[in-house]
Amino acid sequence: MRIWKLLLLPAAIGIALLGWRWASTPSPAPQAPPNVLLVSIDSLRADRVHAMGNPHETSPTIDALARDGVLFRNAVSSSSWTIPAHMTLLTGMLPGEHGVIAPTRQLREDVVTLADAFRVNGYATAGFVSGPTVRGVYGFAQGFETYDDDTIVAPNRLLSQKGITSPTIAELASGWLERWHASDERKPFFLFLHWWDVHYDYEPPPPYDRMFDPDYRGTITSDGFEMNPAIHAGMPEEDLQHLLALYDGELRFTDEHIGRVIALLDRLGVLDDTLVVVTADHGDEFFEHGGKGHGHTLFEEVVHIPLVIRYPRRVPAGQVVERQVRLVDVAPTVLGLVGVTPPPGFGSRTSFPDVGGRDLTPWITDPERIGDLPDLPAILELRKGLIAVRTNEHKLIVHLKNHHPPYLFDLVADRAETKNLASDDPSSPTADVQARLMELVTGWRREIPTLPRAYKRLTLEPELERRLEALGYVKPRSKRRQRRKAAATQPAPEATAAPTPPSAPAPH
């Protein structure tokens, strides 16, 4: 029997997870269906995780899960902001399929979610979330018997942006797990936890605010991150590094509270019978391509995400997958690993080759096949026509509704995406690659209108609209009216090629 021992010591604000120890003898197959814990850390870019190369010790819990499971070093999201990416995570559908790409859209009730799939298979289902862009009103609550999107978000419209939320998520999850464990008729569970503290503003509590740059003597803060004029391209390097250190502090703080939930599962004796998945929806930009925040571009800093899966009953420990996998693969893989047959209507409905979600179970459960994952092209989408296609070797970014030039990057030689290889010259060395990727883009866009419509219009409640305005996800009503009036009265501008990288407006 594999044994995990968690050594917990008091920290300044709670409990800090220091390490795990386990034996190497494989466990027998479980007699009952396994539990599932799905963890999403909002705004966490892959390169700030210690196991993904960050020299700072930001993520001991995530790193330990990776050591005893599989670490995907090349996982990519489906978008660069919360609503469409999380809907992909919980439906196994791309944004072009589910259509929930704006705060004024919600998933249709007849669409089958991951929680639906577990609930109809006899699972207890619960979700606890800490940000307004994963409110149940968008369809995220479908299939959950318990979906708490009020405890943190409702009391104060800025609490989830500027407050400290990880302890509350850990307490809510722990209380639910204790009640589940004490119940007379205990069903397997599907538990979804959404952690928001890594999202800007970056204001971790002590000692995490000084943990990774204790000698900083400047005055910069992340207050009002996206609107703060002091946070700009070309700002002093020591101030920029301080922002990154605050971001890292938020991750370490969040990671330790995730560790509290993992420790509880171990104490209840169900950790090895629980499939644990840790991932993110997108990352944040820190001026790598001139911008900040997220939801504007599809560069690596906002679409390259962490993905870790631990399930010792089926997934051999210590595996590292270098080949590309997608956020859209997570839902079918979770069902495949626990042996749940997807209900009719679940997941991607596209027939477009290799674009829809794929169950990765056959590869990650067999160490001899782990290196043979097929080439799975990733489609990444933002509103206003910004779309990218990414493979193991290249990424093409195009804007279908304006005249930005395309961007083509060699991700093997230039992971930072500093050299644009796109060209109109058919004799260019990369012309064939560019043409092949453009065929994927145009083919996918042609197919979207043929797919069943999975969303409907949503009228925002006034309080939710105010919260989204505070976060910059929607513009104030007065500005929206002014913009519509101006668009109706002004002639269309002449098309010009923009010298700046292709980007979409913020998800307003």
ChimeraX attribute file (.defattr): number of C-alpha atoms within 10 A of each C-alpha:
attribute: neighborCount
match mode: 1-to-1
recipient: residues
	/A:1	11
	/A:2	14
	/A:3	16
	/A:4	17
	/A:5	13
	/A:6	19
	/A:7	12
	/A:8	16
	/A:9	10
	/A:10	9
	/A:11	11
	/A:12	10
	/A:13	12
	/A:14	13
	/A:15	16
	/A:16	22
	/A:17	22
	/A:18	14
	/A:19	15
	/A:20	18
	/A:21	13
	/A:22	12
	/A:23	10
	/A:24	11
	/A:25	9
	/A:26	13
	/A:27	14
	/A:28	11
	/A:29	10
	/A:30	11
	/A:31	7
	/A:32	9
	/A:33	17
	/A:34	22
	/A:35	21
	/A:36	25
	/A:37	23
	/A:38	21
	/A:39	19
	/A:40	23
	/A:41	25
	/A:42	24
	/A:43	28
	/A:44	30
	/A:45	24
	/A:46	27
	/A:47	18
	/A:48	23
	/A:49	24
	/A:50	18
	/A:51	22
	/A:52	18
	/A:53	12
	/A:54	14
	/A:55	11
	/A:56	16
	/A:57	18
	/A:58	27
	/A:59	25
	/A:60	21
	/A:61	23
	/A:62	25
	/A:63	20
	/A:64	19
	/A:65	23
	/A:66	23
	/A:67	19
	/A:68	22
	/A:69	24
	/A:70	24
	/A:71	26
	/A:72	22
	/A:73	22
	/A:74	19
	/A:75	24
	/A:76	30
	/A:77	33
	/A:78	31
	/A:79	33
	/A:80	30
	/A:81	31
	/A:82	24
	/A:83	25
	/A:84	28
	/A:85	26
	/A:86	27
	/A:87	27
	/A:88	32
	/A:89	28
	/A:90	24
	/A:91	28
	/A:92	28
	/A:93	29
	/A:94	31
	/A:95	24
	/A:96	24
	/A:97	24
	/A:98	28
	/A:99	21
	/A:100	26
	/A:101	22
	/A:102	21
	/A:103	22
	/A:104	15
	/A:105	21
	/A:106	24
	/A:107	26
	/A:108	18
	/A:109	13
	/A:110	10
	/A:111	18
	/A:112	22
	/A:113	30
	/A:114	26
	/A:115	26
	/A:116	22
	/A:117	22
	/A:118	23
	/A:119	19
	/A:120	13
	/A:121	15
	/A:122	12
	/A:123	23
	/A:124	21
	/A:125	22
	/A:126	23
	/A:127	26
	/A:128	25
	/A:129	28
	/A:130	28
	/A:131	27
	/A:132	25
	/A:133	24
	/A:134	21
	/A:135	19
	/A:136	19
	/A:137	20
	/A:138	24
	/A:139	20
	/A:140	24
	/A:141	22
	/A:142	22
	/A:143	22
	/A:144	23
	/A:145	15
	/A:146	15
	/A:147	19
	/A:148	20
	/A:149	22
	/A:150	15
	/A:151	14
	/A:152	22
	/A:153	23
	/A:154	17
	/A:155	10
	/A:156	13
	/A:157	21
	/A:158	17
	/A:159	16
	/A:160	26
	/A:161	26
	/A:162	18
	/A:163	17
	/A:164	19
	/A:165	21
	/A:166	25
	/A:167	19
	/A:168	17
	/A:169	25
	/A:170	22
	/A:171	14
	/A:172	18
	/A:173	22
	/A:174	18
	/A:175	12
	/A:176	17
	/A:177	19
	/A:178	13
	/A:179	12
	/A:180	16
	/A:181	16
	/A:182	10
	/A:183	10
	/A:184	8
	/A:185	8
	/A:186	12
	/A:187	17
	/A:188	21
	/A:189	21
	/A:190	22
	/A:191	24
	/A:192	22
	/A:193	22
	/A:194	21
	/A:195	30
	/A:196	26
	/A:197	29
	/A:198	28
	/A:199	23
	/A:200	24
	/A:201	22
	/A:202	26
	/A:203	23
	/A:204	24
	/A:205	16
	/A:206	12
	/A:207	14
	/A:208	23
	/A:209	21
	/A:210	16
	/A:211	18
	/A:212	21
	/A:213	17
	/A:214	12
	/A:215	9
	/A:216	14
	/A:217	10
	/A:218	9
	/A:219	7
	/A:220	15
	/A:221	18
	/A:222	20
	/A:223	16
	/A:224	17
	/A:225	18
	/A:226	18
	/A:227	13
	/A:228	11
	/A:229	9
	/A:230	16
	/A:231	22
	/A:232	17
	/A:233	15
	/A:234	9
	/A:235	11
	/A:236	12
	/A:237	9
	/A:238	14
	/A:239	18
	/A:240	19
	/A:241	15
	/A:242	24
	/A:243	23
	/A:244	18
	/A:245	24
	/A:246	27
	/A:247	29
	/A:248	28
	/A:249	30
	/A:250	27
	/A:251	28
	/A:252	27
	/A:253	29
	/A:254	26
	/A:255	24
	/A:256	25
	/A:257	25
	/A:258	26
	/A:259	26
	/A:260	23
	/A:261	20
	/A:262	23
	/A:263	22
	/A:264	17
	/A:265	20
	/A:266	18
	/A:267	13
	/A:268	12
	/A:269	14
	/A:270	14
	/A:271	24
	/A:272	21
	/A:273	22
	/A:274	24
	/A:275	23
	/A:276	22
	/A:277	23
	/A:278	20
	/A:279	25
	/A:280	28
	/A:281	30
	/A:282	32
	/A:283	32
	/A:284	26
	/A:285	20
	/A:286	20
	/A:287	16
	/A:288	15
	/A:289	16
	/A:290	12
	/A:291	17
	/A:292	20
	/A:293	21
	/A:294	26
	/A:295	25
	/A:296	22
	/A:297	29
	/A:298	30
	/A:299	25
	/A:300	24
	/A:301	26
	/A:302	28
	/A:303	30
	/A:304	26
	/A:305	29
	/A:306	30
	/A:307	25
	/A:308	23
	/A:309	26
	/A:310	26
	/A:311	25
	/A:312	22
	/A:313	20
	/A:314	20
	/A:315	21
	/A:316	18
	/A:317	21
	/A:318	15
	/A:319	19
	/A:320	18
	/A:321	18
	/A:322	15
	/A:323	19
	/A:324	20
	/A:325	27
	/A:326	27
	/A:327	31
	/A:328	31
	/A:329	26
	/A:330	26
	/A:331	26
	/A:332	25
	/A:333	19
	/A:334	22
	/A:335	18
	/A:336	17
	/A:337	21
	/A:338	18
	/A:339	12
	/A:340	15
	/A:341	13
	/A:342	20
	/A:343	15
	/A:344	8
	/A:345	12
	/A:346	19
	/A:347	27
	/A:348	22
	/A:349	16
	/A:350	19
	/A:351	11
	/A:352	13
	/A:353	10
	/A:354	13
	/A:355	21
	/A:356	22
	/A:357	27
	/A:358	22
	/A:359	17
	/A:360	19
	/A:361	19
	/A:362	14
	/A:363	17
	/A:364	25
	/A:365	20
	/A:366	13
	/A:367	15
	/A:368	9
	/A:369	11
	/A:370	19
	/A:371	14
	/A:372	12
	/A:373	16
	/A:374	13
	/A:375	12
	/A:376	20
	/A:377	21
	/A:378	27
	/A:379	25
	/A:380	24
	/A:381	26
	/A:382	27
	/A:383	21
	/A:384	14
	/A:385	15
	/A:386	23
	/A:387	25
	/A:388	27
	/A:389	24
	/A:390	22
	/A:391	19
	/A:392	17
	/A:393	15
	/A:394	20
	/A:395	26
	/A:396	25
	/A:397	28
	/A:398	24
	/A:399	20
	/A:400	16
	/A:401	10
	/A:402	15
	/A:403	13
	/A:404	20
	/A:405	19
	/A:406	20
	/A:407	20
	/A:408	24
	/A:409	24
	/A:410	20
	/A:411	16
	/A:412	11
	/A:413	11
	/A:414	13
	/A:415	16
	/A:416	15
	/A:417	21
	/A:418	11
	/A:419	13
	/A:420	14
	/A:421	17
	/A:422	20
	/A:423	16
	/A:424	10
	/A:425	9
	/A:426	11
	/A:427	9
	/A:428	13
	/A:429	12
	/A:430	16
	/A:431	15
	/A:432	12
	/A:433	17
	/A:434	23
	/A:435	14
	/A:436	11
	/A:437	21
	/A:438	18
	/A:439	13
	/A:440	20
	/A:441	20
	/A:442	12
	/A:443	12
	/A:444	19
	/A:445	15
	/A:446	11
	/A:447	14
	/A:448	18
	/A:449	11
	/A:450	10
	/A:451	15
	/A:452	12
	/A:453	15
	/A:454	19
	/A:455	20
	/A:456	15
	/A:457	14
	/A:458	14
	/A:459	11
	/A:460	15
	/A:461	9
	/A:462	9
	/A:463	12
	/A:464	18
	/A:465	21
	/A:466	19
	/A:467	23
	/A:468	22
	/A:469	16
	/A:470	16
	/A:471	23
	/A:472	15
	/A:473	19
	/A:474	20
	/A:475	19
	/A:476	15
	/A:477	12
	/A:478	8
	/A:479	11
	/A:480	13
	/A:481	12
	/A:482	11
	/A:483	12
	/A:484	10
	/A:485	11
	/A:486	11
	/A:487	11
	/A:488	10
	/A:489	8
	/A:490	8
	/A:491	8
	/A:492	8
	/A:493	6
	/A:494	5
	/A:495	9
	/A:496	9
	/A:497	9
	/A:498	11
	/A:499	8
	/A:500	10
	/A:501	18
	/A:502	21
	/A:503	21
	/A:504	18
	/A:505	12
	/A:506	17
	/A:507	21
	/A:508	17
